[in-house]
Amino acid sequence: MLGSLRERYQRIMMPVGRVIAKTGITPNMITGLTVLVALVTAWFFVIGELLIGLAFLIFTVVLDMFDGAVARAAGLGTKFGATFDHTLDRYAEYLFMLGLMMGPVGAVAITWWPITPGDSFVPWFWGFFTLFGMIMASFTRAKAESVGGMESCTVGIAERQEKLILQVAGILLLALPATNIWMDALSSVPFLLNFFIALDITNVLTLCIVIVGILSHITVAQRLLYARKVIMGTE
């Protein structure tokens, strides 16, 4: 959906890319820095500093925009650069989710955290469910375009931008309110409350992560069906 805005923000970022390119900084340097910042992001999630972690997460998104802008502005785009960028993007996604699945650590006392200290922001099962879906969505596209010979396979209910917005919204809705708004919202409907507790979806961030996972797995199915239609039609 939001992928349709890509050309617009690429034009906006072009002057920025020209300025950065004049410093001698290459797109691959920025890509490498992105993973380091993602590692810092994960660390802040692990120690329970959601908002600081969110700030670094947004910084990785900005850096990811910069490397593409420099590549286009300076004519430094290469096939390896694109492969390097896409690969390290997956590592960044892994680090974000790992931090949320590990944090907050038990030694950290967080006054606003509405669940017993030591509980993770996102349960491991749902973290892996979502992370695998996100990786498989990218993998399906890559295989359709390489093995399947398709020019593009970016179809799907949600692209990276939508998934990122859901994650950011979940972090903000968990970090800013003084109470667990998800459990508060369900408290008036005991059946639903018990249902989501049984599923271990006990805060709004986990809910958003689960939605991201569901959308990712749906995207995999949509890309497979689209790839089958296109590839079978050309054989």
C-alpha positions in Angstrom: 0.0 0.0 0.0 2.4 2.6 1.2 5.0 1.2 -1.2 3.2 3.4 -3.8 4.7 6.4 -2.1 8.3 5.1 -2.6 9.0 7.2 -5.8 7.8 10.4 -4.1 10.1 10.1 -1.0 13.0 9.0 -3.3 12.7 12.3 -5.1 12.5 14.2 -1.8 15.6 12.3 -0.5 17.7 13.0 -3.7 19.2 16.3 -2.6 20.1 14.7 0.8 21.8 11.9 -1.1 23.9 14.3 -3.1 25.1 16.1 0.0 26.1 12.8 1.7 27.7 11.5 -1.4 30.1 14.5 -1.5 31.5 13.4 1.9 32.8 10.2 0.4 30.4 8.1 2.4 29.2 5.1 0.4 25.8 3.4 0.5 27.4 0.2 1.8 28.9 2.1 4.7 25.5 3.4 5.7 24.0 0.0 5.3 26.6 -1.4 7.7 26.0 1.4 10.2 22.3 0.6 10.0 22.9 -2.9 11.5 25.0 -1.4 14.3 22.2 1.0 15.2 19.7 -1.9 15.1 22.0 -3.7 17.6 21.8 -0.6 19.9 18.0 -0.6 19.4 17.8 -4.2 20.5 19.9 -3.5 23.6 17.6 -0.7 24.7 14.6 -3.0 24.2 16.3 -5.7 26.3 16.9 -3.3 29.2 13.3 -2.1 29.1 13.9 1.4 27.6 11.1 1.1 24.9 11.0 4.8 23.9 14.8 5.2 23.6 14.8 1.9 21.6 12.0 3.3 19.4 14.1 6.4 18.7 17.0 4.3 17.5 14.6 2.1 15.5 13.4 5.2 13.7 17.0 6.2 13.2 17.7 2.9 11.4 14.8 3.6 9.1 16.2 7.0 8.3 19.7 5.5 7.6 18.0 2.9 5.3 16.5 5.8 3.3 19.9 7.5 3.2 21.8 4.6 1.7 19.3 4.4 -1.2 19.4 8.1 -1.7 23.2 8.2 -1.9 23.2 5.2 -4.3 20.8 7.0 -6.6 22.3 10.5 -6.3 25.9 9.4 -6.9 25.2 6.6 -9.3 26.7 4.1 -6.9 23.9 1.6 -7.0 25.1 -2.0 -7.7 23.5 -5.4 -7.7 25.7 -6.4 -4.8 24.8 -3.2 -3.0 21.1 -4.0 -3.3 21.7 -7.6 -2.1 23.8 -6.3 0.8 21.1 -3.8 1.8 18.2 -6.4 1.6 20.2 -8.9 3.6 21.2 -6.5 6.4 17.6 -5.3 6.5 16.6 -8.8 7.5 19.2 -8.8 10.3 17.9 -5.5 11.5 14.4 -7.0 11.7 15.7 -9.9 13.6 17.5 -7.7 16.1 14.4 -5.6 16.7 12.3 -8.6 17.4 14.9 -10.3 19.5 15.2 -7.2 21.7 11.4 -7.1 22.2 11.3 -10.9 23.0 14.1 -10.6 25.6 13.2 -7.3 27.3 12.8 -6.1 29.9 15.4 -8.1 31.7 14.4 -9.2 35.3 17.0 -6.9 36.9 15.4 -3.8 35.6 12.6 -2.2 37.6 10.2 -0.4 35.3 7.6 1.6 37.1 5.2 1.9 34.2 5.5 -1.7 33.0 2.1 -3.1 33.9 3.1 -6.8 34.1 5.4 -8.6 36.5 9.0 -7.4 36.0 10.9 -10.0 34.0 8.1 -10.7 31.6 9.1 -10.0 28.0 7.4 -7.3 25.9 6.6 -9.9 23.3 6.3 -13.7 24.1 8.8 -15.9 22.2 6.2 -17.8 20.3 4.6 -14.7 18.8 7.9 -13.1 18.2 9.1 -16.1 16.1 5.7 -16.4 14.4 6.0 -12.8 13.2 9.7 -12.8 12.4 9.4 -16.0 10.3 6.5 -14.5 8.4 8.4 -11.3 7.7 11.4 -13.2 6.5 9.3 -15.6 4.4 7.5 -12.7 2.7 10.9 -11.3 1.6 12.2 -14.8 0.7 9.1 -15.5 -1.5 9.6 -12.2 -3.4 13.3 -12.9 -3.9 12.7 -16.4 -5.2 9.9 -15.3 -7.5 12.2 -12.7 -9.0 15.3 -14.8 -9.2 14.2 -18.4 -9.8 10.9 -17.5 -11.2 12.3 -14.8 -13.5 9.6 -12.3 -12.5 10.4 -8.6 -12.9 8.7 -7.8 -9.7 6.7 -9.6 -7.0 5.9 -6.9 -4.5 2.2 -7.7 -4.2 0.7 -8.3 -0.8 -1.7 -7.0 1.8 1.1 -5.2 3.7 4.6 -4.2 2.8 7.5 -3.3 5.1 6.2 0.2 5.7 2.8 -0.9 7.0 4.4 -3.5 9.3 6.8 -0.9 10.7 4.0 1.5 11.4 2.1 -1.2 13.4 5.3 -2.0 15.4 5.8 1.7 16.2 2.2 2.1 17.2 2.4 -0.9 19.5 5.5 0.4 21.2 4.0 3.8 21.8 0.7 2.4 23.0 2.5 0.2 25.5 5.1 2.7 26.7 3.1 5.9 27.0 -0.1 4.9 29.0 0.2 4.4 32.7 -1.8 1.1 32.6 -2.1 -1.9 30.3 -4.7 -0.5 28.0 -5.2 -3.8 26.2 -6.2 -5.7 29.3 -8.2 -2.7 30.5 -10.2 -2.7 27.2 -10.9 -6.5 27.5 -11.8 -6.4 31.2 -15.4 -5.7 30.5 -15.7 -8.8 28.3 -14.4 -11.7 30.5 -14.7 -14.2 27.6 -12.4 -12.2 25.4 -10.1 -11.4 28.3 -9.6 -15.1 29.1 -9.3 -16.0 25.4 -6.4 -13.6 24.8 -4.7 -14.4 28.1 -4.8 -18.1 27.0 -3.1 -17.0 23.8 -0.5 -15.0 25.7 -1.5 -11.8 24.0 -1.6 -9.7 27.1 -0.5 -6.3 25.9 -1.1 -4.0 22.9 2.4 -4.4 21.6 2.1 -8.2 21.4 -1.3 -7.6 19.7 0.3 -5.4 17.0 3.2 -7.9 16.5 0.7 -10.7 16.1 -1.2 -8.6 13.5 2.1 -8.0 11.7 2.8 -11.8 11.7 -0.7 -12.6 10.3 -0.3 -10.0 7.6 3.2 -11.3 6.7 2.0 -14.9 6.3 -1.0 -13.7 4.2 1.5 -11.7 2.0 3.5 -15.0 1.5 0.4 -16.7 0.2 -0.6 -13.8 -2.0 2.9 -13.7 -3.5 2.9 -17.4 -4.1 -0.4 -17.2 -5.9 0.6 -14.2 -7.9 3.9 -15.9 -8.8 2.1 -19.0 -9.9 -0.2 -17.0 -12.1 2.6 -15.0 -13.8 5.1 -17.9 -14.1 2.6 -20.4 -15.4 1.3 -17.9 -17.9 4.8 -17.4 -19.4 5.8 -21.1 -19.6 
